Amino acid sequence: LRIARDHSVPRSYVGLPKLVSECLELLERNPSATNGALAKELGVSAHRLSREFEGAMGTSLLDHRNELRL
């Protein structure tokens, strides 16, 4: 059960595109990660990640990351 729980998507991420929810999970672990580092980890370009994140969340990835760090 622990393995299933650890790999489940948090409730707050339900309904978000997979790329965005995975990005949010990475940011929880490392709020200082750059867009480039996040994109590389997710296997997409930084530009695509930024576009999809802003489209789904209504805020830029940079602004979201800064909020987390504050």
All heavy atoms as TSV, in Angstrom:
chain	resi	resn	atom	element	x	y	z
A	1	LEU	N	N	0.815	-1.206	0.000
A	1	LEU	CA	C	0.000	0.000	0.000
A	1	LEU	C	C	0.853	1.262	0.000
A	1	LEU	O	O	0.474	2.253	-0.594
A	1	LEU	CB	C	-0.931	0.006	1.205
A	1	LEU	CG	C	-2.089	-0.978	1.158
A	1	LEU	CD1	C	-2.836	-0.962	2.467
A	1	LEU	CD2	C	-2.991	-0.690	0.003
A	2	ARG	N	N	1.981	1.220	0.734
A	2	ARG	CA	C	2.842	2.394	0.791
A	2	ARG	C	C	3.324	2.801	-0.600
A	2	ARG	O	O	3.360	3.976	-0.947
A	2	ARG	CB	C	4.031	2.139	1.713
A	2	ARG	CG	C	4.809	3.423	2.000
A	2	ARG	CD	C	6.032	3.168	2.857
A	2	ARG	NE	N	7.135	3.081	1.918
A	2	ARG	CZ	C	8.003	2.079	1.821
A	2	ARG	NH1	N	7.927	1.064	2.633
A	2	ARG	NH2	N	8.948	2.081	0.941
A	3	ILE	N	N	3.696	1.802	-1.413
A	3	ILE	CA	C	4.179	2.090	-2.760
A	3	ILE	C	C	3.083	2.765	-3.581
A	3	ILE	O	O	3.327	3.757	-4.261
A	3	ILE	CB	C	4.681	0.807	-3.451
A	3	ILE	CG1	C	5.930	0.288	-2.743
A	3	ILE	CG2	C	4.951	1.049	-4.927
A	3	ILE	CD1	C	6.363	-1.083	-3.182
A	4	ALA	N	N	1.876	2.262	-3.503
A	4	ALA	CA	C	0.763	2.866	-4.245
A	4	ALA	C	C	0.502	4.281	-3.757
A	4	ALA	O	O	0.268	5.189	-4.544
A	4	ALA	CB	C	-0.486	2.012	-4.100
A	5	ARG	N	N	0.548	4.483	-2.444
A	5	ARG	CA	C	0.312	5.809	-1.885
A	5	ARG	C	C	1.392	6.790	-2.321
A	5	ARG	O	O	1.101	7.916	-2.679
A	5	ARG	CB	C	0.272	5.743	-0.362
A	5	ARG	CG	C	-0.064	7.094	0.281
A	5	ARG	CD	C	0.178	7.112	1.775
A	5	ARG	NE	N	1.620	7.052	1.989
A	5	ARG	CZ	C	2.220	6.260	2.870
A	5	ARG	NH1	N	1.543	5.446	3.618
A	5	ARG	NH2	N	3.536	6.270	2.992
A	6	ASP	N	N	2.642	6.357	-2.314
A	6	ASP	CA	C	3.748	7.231	-2.676
A	6	ASP	C	C	3.697	7.650	-4.140
A	6	ASP	O	O	4.195	8.704	-4.499
A	6	ASP	CB	C	5.093	6.563	-2.378
A	6	ASP	CG	C	5.346	6.413	-0.890
A	6	ASP	OD1	O	4.637	7.063	-0.095
A	6	ASP	OD2	O	6.244	5.637	-0.532
A	7	HIS	N	N	3.093	6.836	-4.996
A	7	HIS	CA	C	3.038	7.160	-6.422
A	7	HIS	C	C	1.698	7.747	-6.838
A	7	HIS	O	O	1.494	8.049	-7.996
A	7	HIS	CB	C	3.334	5.933	-7.268
A	7	HIS	CG	C	4.751	5.464	-7.130
A	7	HIS	ND1	N	5.791	6.260	-6.742
A	7	HIS	CD2	C	5.300	4.245	-7.333
A	7	HIS	CE1	C	6.906	5.577	-6.710
A	7	HIS	NE2	N	6.646	4.352	-7.054
A	8	SER	N	N	0.788	7.902	-5.902
A	8	SER	CA	C	-0.508	8.458	-6.272
A	8	SER	C	C	-0.401	9.967	-6.443
A	8	SER	O	O	0.475	10.616	-5.886
A	8	SER	CB	C	-1.557	8.127	-5.207
A	8	SER	OG	O	-1.251	8.795	-4.009
A	9	VAL	N	N	-1.312	10.531	-7.218
A	9	VAL	CA	C	-1.327	11.963	-7.453
A	9	VAL	C	C	-2.087	12.625	-6.310
A	9	VAL	O	O	-3.185	12.207	-5.970
A	9	VAL	CB	C	-2.009	12.276	-8.806
A	9	VAL	CG1	C	-2.138	13.773	-9.031
A	9	VAL	CG2	C	-1.249	11.621	-9.930
A	10	PRO	N	N	-1.504	13.645	-5.675
A	10	PRO	CA	C	-2.219	14.329	-4.592
A	10	PRO	C	C	-3.554	14.872	-5.084
A	10	PRO	O	O	-3.693	15.249	-6.245
A	10	PRO	CB	C	-1.275	15.479	-4.220
A	10	PRO	CG	C	0.055	15.051	-4.714
A	10	PRO	CD	C	-0.193	14.194	-5.911
A	11	ARG	N	N	-4.539	14.915	-4.207
A	11	ARG	CA	C	-5.880	15.348	-4.585
A	11	ARG	C	C	-5.886	16.720	-5.235
A	11	ARG	O	O	-6.660	16.968	-6.125
A	11	ARG	CB	C	-6.786	15.385	-3.356
A	11	ARG	CG	C	-7.219	14.057	-2.914
A	11	ARG	CD	C	-8.162	14.207	-1.779
A	11	ARG	NE	N	-7.942	13.079	-0.883
A	11	ARG	CZ	C	-8.769	12.713	0.030
A	11	ARG	NH1	N	-9.865	13.391	0.242
A	11	ARG	NH2	N	-8.508	11.683	0.779
A	12	SER	N	N	-5.054	17.631	-4.757
A	12	SER	CA	C	-5.054	18.978	-5.310
A	12	SER	C	C	-4.593	19.005	-6.762
A	12	SER	O	O	-4.807	19.987	-7.451
A	12	SER	CB	C	-4.179	19.903	-4.469
A	12	SER	OG	O	-2.845	19.457	-4.478
A	13	TYR	N	N	-3.974	17.942	-7.236
A	13	TYR	CA	C	-3.481	17.893	-8.605
A	13	TYR	C	C	-4.431	17.157	-9.544
A	13	TYR	O	O	-4.186	17.102	-10.738
A	13	TYR	CB	C	-2.114	17.220	-8.669
A	13	TYR	CG	C	-1.035	17.896	-7.845
A	13	TYR	CD1	C	0.119	17.215	-7.511
A	13	TYR	CD2	C	-1.167	19.203	-7.403
A	13	TYR	CE1	C	1.113	17.826	-6.761
A	13	TYR	CE2	C	-0.184	19.812	-6.649
A	13	TYR	CZ	C	0.948	19.112	-6.339
A	13	TYR	OH	O	1.925	19.725	-5.602
A	14	VAL	N	N	-5.497	16.589	-9.010
A	14	VAL	CA	C	-6.447	15.854	-9.832
A	14	VAL	C	C	-7.077	16.827	-10.822
A	14	VAL	O	O	-7.460	17.934	-10.473
A	14	VAL	CB	C	-7.523	15.179	-8.957
A	14	VAL	CG1	C	-8.625	14.592	-9.802
A	14	VAL	CG2	C	-6.889	14.119	-8.081
A	15	GLY	N	N	-7.140	16.426	-12.063
A	15	GLY	CA	C	-7.725	17.255	-13.103
A	15	GLY	C	C	-6.712	18.097	-13.858
A	15	GLY	O	O	-7.029	18.665	-14.890
A	16	LEU	N	N	-5.506	18.197	-13.328
A	16	LEU	CA	C	-4.456	18.939	-14.030
A	16	LEU	C	C	-3.780	18.020	-15.040
A	16	LEU	O	O	-3.723	16.809	-14.840
A	16	LEU	CB	C	-3.396	19.438	-13.040
A	16	LEU	CG	C	-3.825	20.542	-12.087
A	16	LEU	CD1	C	-2.711	20.835	-11.088
A	16	LEU	CD2	C	-4.192	21.799	-12.846
A	17	PRO	N	N	-3.244	18.587	-16.102
A	17	PRO	CA	C	-2.475	17.761	-17.041
A	17	PRO	C	C	-1.318	17.059	-16.325
A	17	PRO	O	O	-0.761	17.597	-15.356
A	17	PRO	CB	C	-1.946	18.777	-18.055
A	17	PRO	CG	C	-2.853	19.953	-17.947
A	17	PRO	CD	C	-3.310	19.983	-16.517
A	18	LYS	N	N	-0.998	15.874	-16.790
A	18	LYS	CA	C	0.045	15.068	-16.157
A	18	LYS	C	C	1.363	15.834	-16.044
A	18	LYS	O	O	2.014	15.795	-15.000
A	18	LYS	CB	C	0.254	13.773	-16.939
A	18	LYS	CG	C	1.259	12.853	-16.306
A	18	LYS	CD	C	1.413	11.577	-17.089
A	18	LYS	CE	C	2.466	10.715	-16.411
A	18	LYS	NZ	N	2.791	9.540	-17.168
A	19	LEU	N	N	1.740	16.545	-17.093
A	19	LEU	CA	C	2.996	17.293	-17.085
A	19	LEU	C	C	3.002	18.327	-15.959
A	19	LEU	O	O	3.990	18.474	-15.239
A	19	LEU	CB	C	3.212	17.971	-18.441
A	19	LEU	CG	C	4.481	18.798	-18.592
A	19	LEU	CD1	C	5.721	17.912	-18.441
A	19	LEU	CD2	C	4.493	19.498	-19.935
A	20	VAL	N	N	1.902	19.009	-15.781
A	20	VAL	CA	C	1.808	20.050	-14.750
A	20	VAL	C	C	1.817	19.424	-13.358
A	20	VAL	O	O	2.510	19.907	-12.459
A	20	VAL	CB	C	0.555	20.919	-14.962
A	20	VAL	CG1	C	0.375	21.919	-13.831
A	20	VAL	CG2	C	0.632	21.639	-16.307
A	21	SER	N	N	1.083	18.345	-13.161
A	21	SER	CA	C	1.072	17.710	-11.842
A	21	SER	C	C	2.446	17.147	-11.485
A	21	SER	O	O	2.891	17.251	-10.337
A	21	SER	CB	C	-0.002	16.628	-11.760
A	21	SER	OG	O	0.238	15.577	-12.648
A	22	GLU	N	N	3.156	16.592	-12.471
A	22	GLU	CA	C	4.506	16.093	-12.206
A	22	GLU	C	C	5.455	17.250	-11.884
A	22	GLU	O	O	6.323	17.129	-11.022
A	22	GLU	CB	C	5.022	15.286	-13.393
A	22	GLU	CG	C	4.317	13.957	-13.543
A	22	GLU	CD	C	4.727	13.192	-14.795
A	22	GLU	OE1	O	5.459	13.759	-15.639
A	22	GLU	OE2	O	4.322	12.035	-14.914
A	23	CYS	N	N	5.285	18.363	-12.564
A	23	CYS	CA	C	6.096	19.550	-12.292
A	23	CYS	C	C	5.855	20.044	-10.872
A	23	CYS	O	O	6.792	20.380	-10.146
A	23	CYS	CB	C	5.775	20.631	-13.311
A	23	CYS	SG	S	6.691	22.163	-13.060
A	24	LEU	N	N	4.598	20.074	-10.449
A	24	LEU	CA	C	4.263	20.517	-9.096
A	24	LEU	C	C	4.883	19.594	-8.046
A	24	LEU	O	O	5.363	20.045	-7.001
A	24	LEU	CB	C	2.752	20.597	-8.924
A	24	LEU	CG	C	2.075	21.741	-9.681
A	24	LEU	CD1	C	0.562	21.550	-9.680
A	24	LEU	CD2	C	2.459	23.080	-9.087
A	25	GLU	N	N	4.886	18.302	-8.322
A	25	GLU	CA	C	5.506	17.345	-7.405
A	25	GLU	C	C	7.005	17.602	-7.290
A	25	GLU	O	O	7.565	17.568	-6.187
A	25	GLU	CB	C	5.256	15.912	-7.864
A	25	GLU	CG	C	3.822	15.479	-7.692
A	25	GLU	CD	C	3.561	14.095	-8.252
A	25	GLU	OE1	O	4.530	13.365	-8.547
A	25	GLU	OE2	O	2.384	13.744	-8.390
A	26	LEU	N	N	7.655	17.863	-8.421
A	26	LEU	CA	C	9.087	18.163	-8.398
A	26	LEU	C	C	9.355	19.451	-7.615
A	26	LEU	O	O	10.324	19.544	-6.863
A	26	LEU	CB	C	9.643	18.280	-9.814
A	26	LEU	CG	C	9.722	16.992	-10.630
A	26	LEU	CD1	C	10.118	17.296	-12.067
A	26	LEU	CD2	C	10.694	16.016	-9.992
A	27	LEU	N	N	8.498	20.434	-7.799
A	27	LEU	CA	C	8.675	21.706	-7.086
A	27	LEU	C	C	8.475	21.552	-5.585
A	27	LEU	O	O	9.096	22.269	-4.807
A	27	LEU	CB	C	7.712	22.756	-7.630
A	27	LEU	CG	C	8.121	23.410	-8.938
A	27	LEU	CD1	C	6.980	24.264	-9.470
A	27	LEU	CD2	C	9.379	24.239	-8.755
A	28	GLU	N	N	7.617	20.620	-5.173
A	28	GLU	CA	C	7.446	20.370	-3.738
A	28	GLU	C	C	8.750	19.881	-3.123
A	28	GLU	O	O	9.088	20.253	-2.012
A	28	GLU	CB	C	6.353	19.326	-3.502
A	28	GLU	CG	C	4.967	19.865	-3.628
A	28	GLU	CD	C	3.921	18.812	-3.341
A	28	GLU	OE1	O	4.279	17.686	-2.912
A	28	GLU	OE2	O	2.736	19.121	-3.548
A	29	ARG	N	N	9.448	19.045	-3.867
A	29	ARG	CA	C	10.718	18.513	-3.370
A	29	ARG	C	C	11.847	19.519	-3.444
A	29	ARG	O	O	12.742	19.515	-2.613
A	29	ARG	CB	C	11.104	17.255	-4.155
A	29	ARG	CG	C	10.246	16.068	-3.781
A	29	ARG	CD	C	10.722	14.820	-4.472
A	29	ARG	NE	N	9.664	14.461	-5.423
A	29	ARG	CZ	C	9.860	13.970	-6.615
A	29	ARG	NH1	N	11.074	13.757	-7.054
A	29	ARG	NH2	N	8.842	13.671	-7.392
A	30	ASN	N	N	11.810	20.391	-4.485
A	30	ASN	CA	C	12.894	21.351	-4.672
A	30	ASN	C	C	12.342	22.654	-5.260
A	30	ASN	O	O	12.343	22.836	-6.475
A	30	ASN	CB	C	13.969	20.764	-5.595
A	30	ASN	CG	C	15.138	21.695	-5.778
A	30	ASN	OD1	O	15.234	22.738	-5.132
A	30	ASN	ND2	N	16.032	21.335	-6.680
A	31	PRO	N	N	11.865	23.559	-4.401
A	31	PRO	CA	C	11.273	24.802	-4.896
A	31	PRO	C	C	12.262	25.726	-5.610
A	31	PRO	O	O	11.848	26.666	-6.274
A	31	PRO	CB	C	10.725	25.481	-3.647
A	31	PRO	CG	C	10.957	24.586	-2.514
A	31	PRO	CD	C	11.774	23.431	-2.969
A	32	SER	N	N	13.537	25.468	-5.493
A	32	SER	CA	C	14.543	26.304	-6.142
A	32	SER	C	C	14.933	25.811	-7.530
A	32	SER	O	O	15.741	26.441	-8.202
A	32	SER	CB	C	15.805	26.373	-5.277
A	32	SER	OG	O	15.499	26.965	-4.043
A	33	ALA	N	N	14.342	24.705	-7.972
A	33	ALA	CA	C	14.689	24.140	-9.278
A	33	ALA	C	C	14.351	25.130	-10.387
A	33	ALA	O	O	13.305	25.774	-10.362
A	33	ALA	CB	C	13.940	22.830	-9.497
A	34	THR	N	N	15.235	25.262	-11.342
A	34	THR	CA	C	15.010	26.175	-12.462
A	34	THR	C	C	14.037	25.546	-13.461
A	34	THR	O	O	13.831	24.325	-13.460
A	34	THR	CB	C	16.327	26.486	-13.193
A	34	THR	OG1	O	16.813	25.272	-13.786
A	34	THR	CG2	C	17.360	27.067	-12.253
A	35	ASN	N	N	13.481	26.390	-14.337
A	35	ASN	CA	C	12.602	25.876	-15.386
A	35	ASN	C	C	13.335	24.847	-16.247
A	35	ASN	O	O	12.770	23.828	-16.603
A	35	ASN	CB	C	12.104	27.017	-16.274
A	35	ASN	CG	C	11.093	27.900	-15.590
A	35	ASN	OD1	O	10.940	27.858	-14.373
A	35	ASN	ND2	N	10.421	28.720	-16.369
A	36	GLY	N	N	14.587	25.149	-16.563
A	36	GLY	CA	C	15.372	24.230	-17.378
A	36	GLY	C	C	15.584	22.884	-16.706
A	36	GLY	O	O	15.479	21.841	-17.345
A	37	ALA	N	N	15.877	22.912	-15.413
A	37	ALA	CA	C	16.091	21.658	-14.672
A	37	ALA	C	C	14.798	20.860	-14.575
A	37	ALA	O	O	14.801	19.632	-14.733
A	37	ALA	CB	C	16.635	21.953	-13.284
A	38	LEU	N	N	13.692	21.544	-14.338
A	38	LEU	CA	C	12.397	20.859	-14.266
A	38	LEU	C	C	12.046	20.247	-15.618
A	38	LEU	O	O	11.620	19.095	-15.694
A	38	LEU	CB	C	11.303	21.838	-13.841
A	38	LEU	CG	C	11.384	22.356	-12.409
A	38	LEU	CD1	C	10.453	23.548	-12.228
A	38	LEU	CD2	C	11.059	21.259	-11.419
A	39	ALA	N	N	12.241	21.019	-16.679
A	39	ALA	CA	C	11.921	20.537	-18.023
A	39	ALA	C	C	12.779	19.326	-18.384
A	39	ALA	O	O	12.274	18.351	-18.944
A	39	ALA	CB	C	12.118	21.659	-19.034
A	40	LYS	N	N	14.048	19.390	-18.055
A	40	LYS	CA	C	14.946	18.267	-18.352
A	40	LYS	C	C	14.488	17.014	-17.615
A	40	LYS	O	O	14.445	15.927	-18.184
A	40	LYS	CB	C	16.377	18.627	-17.957
A	40	LYS	CG	C	17.389	17.564	-18.307
A	40	LYS	CD	C	18.788	18.021	-17.991
A	40	LYS	CE	C	19.790	16.939	-18.367
A	40	LYS	NZ	N	21.161	17.354	-18.090
A	41	GLU	N	N	14.130	17.171	-16.355
A	41	GLU	CA	C	13.652	16.038	-15.548
A	41	GLU	C	C	12.375	15.439	-16.136
A	41	GLU	O	O	12.166	14.234	-16.078
A	41	GLU	CB	C	13.402	16.511	-14.116
A	41	GLU	CG	C	12.905	15.464	-13.174
A	41	GLU	CD	C	13.977	14.538	-12.657
A	41	GLU	OE1	O	15.158	14.913	-12.681
A	41	GLU	OE2	O	13.628	13.422	-12.227
A	42	LEU	N	N	11.539	16.307	-16.712
A	42	LEU	CA	C	10.260	15.856	-17.264
A	42	LEU	C	C	10.351	15.462	-18.736
A	42	LEU	O	O	9.386	14.961	-19.308
A	42	LEU	CB	C	9.208	16.956	-17.080
A	42	LEU	CG	C	8.875	17.268	-15.623
A	42	LEU	CD1	C	8.060	18.544	-15.526
A	42	LEU	CD2	C	8.150	16.094	-14.979
A	43	GLY	N	N	11.492	15.712	-19.359
A	43	GLY	CA	C	11.703	15.299	-20.739
A	43	GLY	C	C	11.015	16.169	-21.775
A	43	GLY	O	O	10.616	15.682	-22.832
A	44	VAL	N	N	10.851	17.453	-21.453
A	44	VAL	CA	C	10.253	18.398	-22.401
A	44	VAL	C	C	11.115	19.654	-22.454
A	44	VAL	O	O	12.012	19.833	-21.638
A	44	VAL	CB	C	8.807	18.780	-21.999
A	44	VAL	CG1	C	7.893	17.578	-22.042
A	44	VAL	CG2	C	8.763	19.447	-20.644
A	45	SER	N	N	10.799	20.548	-23.393
A	45	SER	CA	C	11.534	21.813	-23.450
A	45	SER	C	C	11.022	22.746	-22.359
A	45	SER	O	O	9.869	22.633	-21.911
A	45	SER	CB	C	11.367	22.475	-24.821
A	45	SER	OG	O	10.050	22.962	-24.973
A	46	ALA	N	N	11.862	23.672	-21.940
A	46	ALA	CA	C	11.468	24.649	-20.924
A	46	ALA	C	C	10.313	25.501	-21.434
A	46	ALA	O	O	9.408	25.856	-20.665
A	46	ALA	CB	C	12.659	25.517	-20.536
A	47	HIS	N	N	10.320	25.807	-22.719
A	47	HIS	CA	C	9.249	26.616	-23.304
A	47	HIS	C	C	7.904	25.886	-23.229
A	47	HIS	O	O	6.883	26.475	-22.837
A	47	HIS	CB	C	9.596	26.964	-24.751
A	47	HIS	CG	C	8.594	27.845	-25.418
A	47	HIS	ND1	N	8.438	29.163	-25.080
A	47	HIS	CD2	C	7.695	27.574	-26.386
A	47	HIS	CE1	C	7.472	29.682	-25.828
A	47	HIS	NE2	N	7.018	28.738	-26.623
A	48	ARG	N	N	7.899	24.610	-23.592
A	48	ARG	CA	C	6.648	23.831	-23.529
A	48	ARG	C	C	6.158	23.725	-22.095
A	48	ARG	O	O	4.959	23.877	-21.825
A	48	ARG	CB	C	6.858	22.439	-24.112
A	48	ARG	CG	C	5.607	21.598	-23.996
A	48	ARG	CD	C	5.732	20.250	-24.615
A	48	ARG	NE	N	4.533	19.473	-24.300
A	48	ARG	CZ	C	4.522	18.171	-24.217
A	48	ARG	NH1	N	5.612	17.476	-24.454
A	48	ARG	NH2	N	3.421	17.542	-23.912
A	49	LEU	N	N	7.051	23.452	-21.168
A	49	LEU	CA	C	6.658	23.347	-19.769
A	49	LEU	C	C	6.055	24.658	-19.287
A	49	LEU	O	O	4.997	24.660	-18.641
A	49	LEU	CB	C	7.860	22.960	-18.902
A	49	LEU	CG	C	7.592	22.855	-17.409
A	49	LEU	CD1	C	6.526	21.809	-17.108
A	49	LEU	CD2	C	8.888	22.532	-16.670
A	50	SER	N	N	6.676	25.765	-19.598
A	50	SER	CA	C	6.171	27.073	-19.183
A	50	SER	C	C	4.783	27.335	-19.750
A	50	SER	O	O	3.888	27.804	-19.040
A	50	SER	CB	C	7.121	28.185	-19.625
A	50	SER	OG	O	8.346	28.069	-18.947
A	51	ARG	N	N	4.591	27.045	-21.042
A	51	ARG	CA	C	3.286	27.262	-21.694
A	51	ARG	C	C	2.199	26.409	-21.059
A	51	ARG	O	O	1.109	26.887	-20.768
A	51	ARG	CB	C	3.373	26.927	-23.179
A	51	ARG	CG	C	3.841	28.040	-24.061
A	51	ARG	CD	C	3.580	27.762	-25.549
A	51	ARG	NE	N	3.397	26.364	-25.888
A	51	ARG	CZ	C	4.304	25.570	-26.457
A	51	ARG	NH1	N	5.483	26.051	-26.756
A	51	ARG	NH2	N	4.042	24.321	-26.744
A	52	GLU	N	N	2.486	25.130	-20.878
A	52	GLU	CA	C	1.475	24.228	-20.319
A	52	GLU	C	C	1.170	24.563	-18.862
A	52	GLU	O	O	0.026	24.491	-18.431
A	52	GLU	CB	C	1.912	22.777	-20.473
A	52	GLU	CG	C	1.868	22.335	-21.915
A	52	GLU	CD	C	1.769	20.840	-22.081
A	52	GLU	OE1	O	1.245	20.152	-21.182
A	52	GLU	OE2	O	2.216	20.367	-23.143
A	53	PHE	N	N	2.198	24.928	-18.111
A	53	PHE	CA	C	1.996	25.279	-16.711
A	53	PHE	C	C	1.098	26.504	-16.605
A	53	PHE	O	O	0.126	26.505	-15.847
A	53	PHE	CB	C	3.338	25.537	-16.022
A	53	PHE	CG	C	3.221	25.658	-14.536
A	53	PHE	CD1	C	3.391	24.558	-13.729
A	53	PHE	CD2	C	2.929	26.880	-13.941
A	53	PHE	CE1	C	3.273	24.660	-12.345
A	53	PHE	CE2	C	2.807	26.999	-12.567
A	53	PHE	CZ	C	2.978	25.881	-11.771
A	54	GLU	N	N	1.411	27.533	-17.354
A	54	GLU	CA	C	0.621	28.765	-17.281
A	54	GLU	C	C	-0.803	28.538	-17.774
A	54	GLU	O	O	-1.756	29.069	-17.204
A	54	GLU	CB	C	1.279	29.886	-18.075
A	54	GLU	CG	C	0.598	31.222	-17.848
A	54	GLU	CD	C	1.437	32.406	-18.276
A	54	GLU	OE1	O	2.617	32.247	-18.593
A	54	GLU	OE2	O	0.873	33.511	-18.279
A	55	GLY	N	N	-0.969	27.719	-18.787
A	55	GLY	CA	C	-2.303	27.420	-19.292
A	55	GLY	C	C	-3.163	26.695	-18.269
A	55	GLY	O	O	-4.354	26.960	-18.138
A	56	ALA	N	N	-2.569	25.788	-17.523
A	56	ALA	CA	C	-3.319	24.998	-16.546
A	56	ALA	C	C	-3.494	25.712	-15.210
A	56	ALA	O	O	-4.536	25.596	-14.568
A	56	ALA	CB	C	-2.615	23.661	-16.311
A	57	MET	N	N	-2.485	26.462	-14.807
A	57	MET	CA	C	-2.497	27.062	-13.467
A	57	MET	C	C	-2.933	28.526	-13.460
A	57	MET	O	O	-3.252	29.067	-12.406
A	57	MET	CB	C	-1.108	26.952	-12.832
A	57	MET	CG	C	-0.611	25.543	-12.656
A	57	MET	SD	S	-1.590	24.591	-11.492
A	57	MET	CE	C	-1.136	25.405	-9.960
A	58	GLY	N	N	-2.889	29.190	-14.602
A	58	GLY	CA	C	-3.271	30.591	-14.656
A	58	GLY	C	C	-2.212	31.537	-14.122
A	58	GLY	O	O	-2.475	32.721	-13.919
A	59	THR	N	N	-1.039	31.035	-13.875
A	59	THR	CA	C	0.096	31.839	-13.422
A	59	THR	C	C	1.358	31.251	-14.029
A	59	THR	O	O	1.379	30.076	-14.400
A	59	THR	CB	C	0.185	31.869	-11.879
A	59	THR	OG1	O	1.208	32.774	-11.480
A	59	THR	CG2	C	0.483	30.503	-11.294
A	60	SER	N	N	2.392	32.052	-14.128
A	60	SER	CA	C	3.620	31.539	-14.729
A	60	SER	C	C	4.336	30.598	-13.759
A	60	SER	O	O	4.152	30.679	-12.537
A	60	SER	CB	C	4.553	32.687	-15.111
A	60	SER	OG	O	5.124	33.269	-13.957
A	61	LEU	N	N	5.136	29.739	-14.315
A	61	LEU	CA	C	5.935	28.816	-13.510
A	61	LEU	C	C	6.884	29.596	-12.610
A	61	LEU	O	O	7.046	29.267	-11.431
A	61	LEU	CB	C	6.700	27.853	-14.426
A	61	LEU	CG	C	7.582	26.802	-13.779
A	61	LEU	CD1	C	6.832	25.995	-12.736
A	61	LEU	CD2	C	8.155	25.883	-14.845
A	62	LEU	N	N	7.457	30.645	-13.128
A	62	LEU	CA	C	8.361	31.486	-12.339
A	62	LEU	C	C	7.639	32.104	-11.147
A	62	LEU	O	O	8.132	32.051	-10.015
A	62	LEU	CB	C	8.960	32.583	-13.217
A	62	LEU	CG	C	9.865	33.593	-12.517
A	62	LEU	CD1	C	11.110	32.904	-11.975
A	62	LEU	CD2	C	10.228	34.706	-13.471
A	63	ASP	N	N	6.462	32.664	-11.369
A	63	ASP	CA	C	5.700	33.266	-10.272
A	63	ASP	C	C	5.299	32.222	-9.241
A	63	ASP	O	O	5.370	32.462	-8.034
A	63	ASP	CB	C	4.454	33.986	-10.792
A	63	ASP	CG	C	4.775	35.267	-11.534
A	63	ASP	OD1	O	5.909	35.784	-11.381
A	63	ASP	OD2	O	3.898	35.748	-12.272
A	64	HIS	N	N	4.892	31.052	-9.706
A	64	HIS	CA	C	4.507	29.978	-8.776
A	64	HIS	C	C	5.701	29.540	-7.931
A	64	HIS	O	O	5.586	29.376	-6.719
A	64	HIS	CB	C	3.936	28.795	-9.549
A	64	HIS	CG	C	3.480	27.683	-8.658
A	64	HIS	ND1	N	2.314	27.732	-7.946
A	64	HIS	CD2	C	4.077	26.517	-8.339
A	64	HIS	CE1	C	2.192	26.627	-7.230
A	64	HIS	NE2	N	3.248	25.872	-7.454
A	65	ARG	N	N	6.834	29.383	-8.575
A	65	ARG	CA	C	8.040	28.960	-7.848
A	65	ARG	C	C	8.441	30.018	-6.818
A	65	ARG	O	O	8.804	29.695	-5.698
A	65	ARG	CB	C	9.174	28.697	-8.838
A	65	ARG	CG	C	10.386	28.076	-8.159
A	65	ARG	CD	C	11.479	27.695	-9.129
A	65	ARG	NE	N	11.914	28.837	-9.885
A	65	ARG	CZ	C	11.897	28.903	-11.218
A	65	ARG	NH1	N	11.486	27.900	-11.929
A	65	ARG	NH2	N	12.329	29.982	-11.827
A	66	ASN	N	N	8.347	31.281	-7.182
A	66	ASN	CA	C	8.678	32.344	-6.231
A	66	ASN	C	C	7.725	32.338	-5.040
A	66	ASN	O	O	8.147	32.579	-3.902
A	66	ASN	CB	C	8.672	33.695	-6.933
A	66	ASN	CG	C	9.869	33.881	-7.829
A	66	ASN	OD1	O	10.884	33.202	-7.689
A	66	ASN	ND2	N	9.744	34.791	-8.790
A	67	GLU	N	N	6.450	32.076	-5.277
A	67	GLU	CA	C	5.472	31.981	-4.177
A	67	GLU	C	C	5.853	30.852	-3.224
A	67	GLU	O	O	5.768	31.001	-2.008
A	67	GLU	CB	C	4.069	31.745	-4.720
A	67	GLU	CG	C	3.423	32.963	-5.308
A	67	GLU	CD	C	3.047	33.983	-4.248
A	67	GLU	OE1	O	2.593	33.609	-3.157
A	67	GLU	OE2	O	3.223	35.185	-4.532
A	68	LEU	N	N	6.260	29.722	-3.786
A	68	LEU	CA	C	6.651	28.580	-2.964
A	68	LEU	C	C	7.864	28.918	-2.098
A	68	LEU	O	O	7.936	28.535	-0.925
A	68	LEU	CB	C	6.995	27.370	-3.819
A	68	LEU	CG	C	5.848	26.635	-4.479
A	68	LEU	CD1	C	6.388	25.518	-5.369
A	68	LEU	CD2	C	4.901	26.075	-3.449
A	69	ARG	N	N	8.793	29.635	-2.680
A	69	ARG	CA	C	10.031	29.955	-1.970
A	69	ARG	C	C	9.801	30.984	-0.875
A	69	ARG	O	O	10.561	31.046	0.095
A	69	ARG	CB	C	11.084	30.421	-2.955
A	69	ARG	CG	C	11.556	29.264	-3.835
A	69	ARG	CD	C	12.444	29.654	-4.964
A	69	ARG	NE	N	13.418	30.667	-4.622
A	69	ARG	CZ	C	14.033	31.415	-5.512
A	69	ARG	NH1	N	13.747	31.269	-6.796
A	69	ARG	NH2	N	14.918	32.296	-5.157
A	70	LEU	N	N	8.770	31.818	-1.016
A	70	LEU	CA	C	8.478	32.814	0.017
A	70	LEU	C	C	7.803	32.131	1.153
A	70	LEU	O	O	7.863	32.289	2.252
A	70	LEU	CB	C	7.567	33.921	-0.531
A	70	LEU	CG	C	8.216	34.825	-1.562
A	70	LEU	CD1	C	7.161	35.796	-2.091
A	70	LEU	CD2	C	9.359	35.590	-0.970
